[in-house]
Amino acid sequence: MKSKIFFGFLFLMVLSSCQEKISVGVDVRDRFYVEIDDAIMPVVVKGNTQSKTLIIMLHGGPGGHASIYEELALFEILEEEFAMVYWDQRCSGSSLGNCDIADLQISDYVSDVDHLINLLSSQYGEDVGFFLMGHSWGGALTANYIVDNTRASNLKGAIVVDGIHDFTTYISVLREMVDRIGSAQIAAGKNVEDWEKHIASLQSLDQGTIEDVAEANRIANQLETLVMDSLTLEGIDAIDFLDYNLFSNYDIFASSVNTISANQGLLDELITMDISPQLSAIEIPLAVYVGKFDFVTPVHYAEELVTLASSEDKFFRIFNGSGHSPMINEKTAFSTEVAEFVRKFR
């Protein structure tokens, strides 16, 4: 079994939907399924559909799930003014159907976004404006989508949150960040043994092997716990996460199976992904946000994305009290920032 990486990243003849309802209002929750080829994917549209502005949330992973953003009310501020679209990608979350890992490609996910936008347009109106907001692996997917100007023309703007566009430099970028922050933590006498262990482990890893890249990612996911005293945690605690896992509509079994499948199917392509040369093609309004203590997808990638994109309207913010998920650590500040961007270009 291959190692796993966690980012914690409508044509009528091929697409059909099974819907419960479609509503236009200021406080709606529509749930339906989108079927593309053999993938059957749940979609929740929640909030103010009357606004004619839909923000499509591209969740992390590969193989993650969108329900965590909805059920933990991470974007309740945005839902008051706009409508959020929570979509479980193929081979992710509670999605069903055939997940053929032998043929799975990043381009499948990019194409699925096209289909989803076309479906949403047909249901909520051709005058609806769309924004993509990708988190982690979803940020990588967003970047892959908007470097194609034909596809990007479907959008009013794009928001990349703690994303990555170049995995070929991952170990060296992570190593620099861990050396810098870890040395400061050691000098302050904080978690000295843990930092020394992780710094030494990263020095021994080779970017050229799948196993080492996966190990670097595993270490990155652990490091945030060592800087908890520097992080904000706004209104969400361990009990909230426990309630979500035990009592929400989240299907932990299906999601776990999908996570393994998506990782197995995309890992080889993912660790060699580098779309840096294509970033200059980005022309639509772009917001890039990242947590200061994000080891999973370090600040370097956010800085590089906003530098290389050709967009006339570019916005960049580092959330100083956040790790990999500023919508959790600094929920209000994050949603306020997103809302300002969307209002400007809706």
C-alpha positions in Angstrom: 0.0 0.0 0.0 1.3 3.4 -0.9 1.9 6.1 1.7 -0.7 8.7 2.3 -0.5 12.4 2.1 -3.1 14.6 3.8 -3.4 18.3 3.0 -4.3 19.3 7.0 -5.6 19.9 -0.7 -22.0 19.7 -17.1 -22.5 18.1 -20.0 -26.0 16.7 -19.9 -24.9 13.4 -21.4 -22.5 12.7 -18.5 -24.0 14.6 -15.6 -27.3 14.2 -13.8 -28.5 15.3 -10.4 -30.8 13.9 -7.8 -32.2 16.9 -5.8 -34.4 17.3 -2.8 -35.1 20.9 -3.5 -33.8 24.1 -5.0 -34.5 27.3 -3.0 -34.0 31.0 -3.5 -33.9 32.8 -0.2 -31.7 34.3 2.5 -31.5 31.2 4.8 -31.7 28.0 2.7 -30.1 24.6 2.8 -30.4 22.7 -0.4 -29.0 19.2 -0.7 -28.6 17.2 -3.9 -26.2 14.9 -5.7 -24.2 15.5 -8.8 -23.3 12.5 -10.9 -20.3 12.7 -13.3 -19.5 9.5 -15.1 -19.4 6.9 -12.3 -18.9 9.4 -9.4 -22.0 10.3 -7.3 -21.1 13.3 -5.2 -23.2 15.1 -2.5 -23.6 18.9 -2.7 -25.1 21.2 0.0 -25.9 24.8 -0.9 -26.4 26.8 2.2 -27.0 30.4 3.0 -28.2 33.4 1.0 -29.0 32.1 -2.5 -30.9 35.3 -3.1 -27.6 37.1 -3.3 -26.8 35.4 -6.6 -23.3 34.8 -5.3 -22.1 31.3 -4.7 -18.8 30.4 -3.1 -17.7 26.9 -3.9 -15.7 25.4 -1.1 -13.0 23.0 -2.3 -12.1 20.9 0.7 -8.7 19.4 1.6 -7.4 15.9 1.2 -7.1 14.4 -1.3 -10.1 12.4 -0.1 -11.2 14.9 2.6 -14.8 16.1 3.1 -16.8 19.3 2.9 -19.2 18.6 5.7 -16.7 19.7 8.4 -16.8 23.3 7.2 -20.6 23.3 7.2 -21.3 21.4 10.4 -18.8 23.3 12.5 -20.3 26.5 11.2 -17.0 27.8 10.1 -18.5 30.0 7.4 -21.8 31.1 9.1 -20.8 34.7 8.7 -20.4 34.2 4.9 -23.7 32.3 4.7 -25.6 35.4 5.9 -24.5 37.4 2.9 -23.7 34.8 0.2 -24.4 31.1 -0.4 -21.7 28.5 0.4 -21.4 25.4 -1.8 -20.2 22.4 0.2 -19.3 19.6 -2.3 -17.6 16.3 -1.6 -15.2 15.7 -4.5 -14.9 12.3 -6.3 -13.4 9.6 -4.1 -13.9 11.9 -1.1 -16.0 12.3 1.9 -19.4 10.7 1.4 -19.1 10.4 -2.3 -20.3 7.1 -3.9 -19.8 5.3 -7.1 -16.8 3.7 -8.7 -13.4 5.1 -7.6 -10.9 3.7 -10.0 -7.6 4.6 -8.4 -5.7 3.3 -11.5 -7.1 6.1 -13.6 -7.5 8.9 -11.1 -5.9 12.2 -12.1 -5.9 15.8 -10.9 -7.4 16.7 -14.3 -10.5 14.7 -13.3 -11.1 17.0 -10.3 -10.5 20.1 -12.4 -13.1 18.9 -14.9 -15.5 18.1 -12.1 -15.4 21.8 -11.1 -16.6 22.7 -14.6 -19.5 20.3 -14.4 -20.5 21.5 -10.9 -20.5 25.1 -12.0 -22.6 24.3 -15.0 -25.1 22.4 -12.9 -25.4 25.2 -10.3 -25.9 27.7 -13.1 -28.7 25.6 -14.5 -30.4 25.4 -11.1 -29.8 28.8 -9.6 -29.7 30.9 -12.7 -27.3 31.9 -15.4 -26.8 35.3 -13.6 -25.2 33.7 -10.6 -21.6 34.7 -9.9 -19.1 32.1 -8.7 -16.0 32.2 -6.5 -13.8 29.2 -5.8 -12.3 28.9 -2.3 -9.9 26.1 -2.0 -8.3 25.0 1.3 -5.1 22.8 1.4 -5.4 20.2 -1.3 -8.5 22.3 -2.4 -6.1 25.2 -2.8 -3.9 23.1 -5.1 -7.0 22.2 -7.1 -8.1 25.9 -7.3 -4.7 26.8 -8.6 -4.8 24.1 -11.2 -8.3 25.4 -12.3 -7.5 29.1 -12.6 -4.3 28.8 -14.6 -6.6 27.9 -17.5 -8.1 31.2 -18.5 -11.1 29.6 -20.3 -12.0 27.9 -17.1 -11.2 30.9 -14.9 -13.7 32.9 -17.0 -16.5 31.0 -15.2 -15.5 32.8 -12.0 -15.6 36.2 -10.4 -12.6 35.5 -8.4 -10.6 32.8 -6.5 -9.5 32.3 -2.9 -6.5 30.0 -2.1 -6.2 29.1 1.6 -3.1 27.3 2.7 -2.6 25.7 -0.7 0.3 24.4 -2.6 1.3 24.5 -6.3 4.7 22.9 -6.3 5.3 19.7 -4.5 8.8 19.1 -5.9 10.3 21.5 -3.4 8.2 20.4 -0.4 10.9 18.8 1.8 13.4 21.7 1.4 10.7 24.4 2.0 9.4 22.5 5.1 12.9 22.0 6.4 13.7 25.7 6.2 10.5 26.6 8.1 11.0 24.0 10.8 14.7 25.0 11.2 13.7 28.6 11.7 10.7 28.2 14.0 12.2 25.2 15.8 15.4 27.0 16.6 13.4 29.8 18.1 11.3 27.4 20.1 14.4 25.5 21.3 16.1 28.8 22.4 12.9 29.6 24.4 13.1 26.1 26.0 9.8 24.9 24.5 9.4 21.3 23.5 13.1 21.0 23.0 13.3 17.2 22.5 10.4 17.2 20.0 11.8 20.0 17.9 15.3 18.5 17.9 13.8 15.1 16.8 11.8 16.6 14.0 14.6 18.8 12.7 16.9 15.8 12.6 14.3 13.6 10.9 13.7 16.2 8.1 17.4 16.5 7.5 17.5 12.7 6.6 14.7 12.8 4.1 15.0 12.8 0.3 12.6 14.7 -2.0 13.1 12.0 -4.6 11.3 9.2 -2.8 7.5 8.9 -2.3 8.0 7.4 1.2 10.2 10.4 2.3 7.8 13.0 1.0 4.9 11.3 2.7 7.0 11.1 6.0 7.7 14.8 5.7 4.0 15.5 5.4 3.3 13.3 8.4 5.8 15.3 10.5 4.3 18.5 9.2 0.8 17.5 10.4 2.3 16.9 13.9 4.2 20.1 14.3 1.2 22.4 14.8 0.6 20.8 18.2 4.1 22.2 19.3 3.1 25.8 18.8 -0.4 25.7 20.3 0.5 28.6 22.6 0.9 30.8 19.6 -2.4 29.8 18.0 -5.9 31.2 18.4 -8.8 28.8 18.6 -12.0 30.8 18.2 -15.2 29.1 19.5 -14.2 25.6 18.5 -12.8 23.0 20.9 -12.2 19.3 21.2 -15.8 18.7 22.2 -17.0 20.3 18.9 -14.9 18.0 16.9 -16.0 15.0 18.9 -19.6 15.9 18.4 -19.0 16.3 14.7 -17.5 12.8 14.4 -20.1 11.1 16.5 -23.3 12.8 15.9 -23.2 14.7 12.6 -24.2 13.4 9.1 -20.5 12.7 8.5 -19.9 9.1 7.4 -16.5 8.3 9.0 -16.3 4.9 7.4 -17.0 6.0 3.9 -14.7 9.0 4.3 -11.9 6.8 5.6 -12.2 4.4 2.6 -12.3 7.3 0.2 -9.3 9.0 1.8 -7.2 5.9 1.3 -8.4 5.5 -2.3 -7.8 9.2 -3.3 -4.3 9.1 -1.8 -3.4 5.9 -3.6 -4.8 7.2 -6.9 -3.2 10.7 -6.8 0.0 10.3 -4.8 2.4 9.7 -7.7 1.1 12.6 -9.7 0.8 14.9 -6.7 4.4 14.6 -5.4 5.7 15.6 -8.9 3.2 18.4 -9.4 4.8 21.8 -10.2 2.6 24.4 -11.9 4.8 27.3 -10.9 5.6 28.1 -14.6 1.8 28.4 -15.2 1.0 30.7 -12.4 1.7 33.8 -14.5 -1.4 32.9 -16.6 -3.7 33.7 -13.6 -5.5 36.9 -14.4 -8.7 36.9 -12.4 -9.0 38.6 -9.0 -7.1 36.5 -6.5 -7.0 36.3 -2.7 -4.3 34.2 -1.0 -4.5 33.5 2.7 -2.2 31.4 4.9 -1.6 30.7 8.6 1.8 31.8 10.0 2.3 28.5 11.6 1.1 26.3 8.7 3.7 23.5 8.4 1.6 21.4 6.1 1.6 23.9 3.3 4.2 26.5 4.4 3.9 30.3 3.9 6.5 30.1 1.1 3.9 28.7 -1.3 1.4 31.4 -0.6 4.0 34.2 -1.1 5.2 32.6 -4.3 1.6 32.2 -5.7 0.7 35.9 -5.1 4.0 37.0 -6.6 3.8 35.0 -9.8 0.1 35.5 -10.6 -0.5 38.2 -13.2 -3.8 39.3 -11.7 -4.3 43.1 -11.4 -6.3 42.5 -8.3 -4.3 40.4 -5.8 -4.7 40.2 -2.0 -2.5 38.5 0.5 -2.7 38.0 4.2 -0.9 35.9 6.8 -3.0 35.1 9.7 -0.6 35.4 12.6 -2.6 33.3 15.1 -3.3 30.4 12.7 -1.8 27.1 11.5 -3.1 25.1 8.6 -6.8 26.2 9.0 -7.3 30.0 9.7 -11.0 29.5 9.3 -10.8 27.5 12.5 -8.1 29.5 14.4 -9.3 33.0 13.4 -12.9 32.3 12.2 -14.3 35.8 12.4 -11.2 37.6 10.9 -11.0 35.0 8.1 -14.6 35.3 7.1 -14.5 39.1 7.3 -11.5 39.0 4.9 -13.2 36.7 2.5 -16.5 38.7 2.6 -14.6 41.9 1.7 -13.0 40.2 -1.3 -16.2 38.7 -2.6 -18.1 42.0 -2.2 -15.5 43.8 -4.2 -15.7 41.4 -7.2 -19.2 39.8 -7.1 
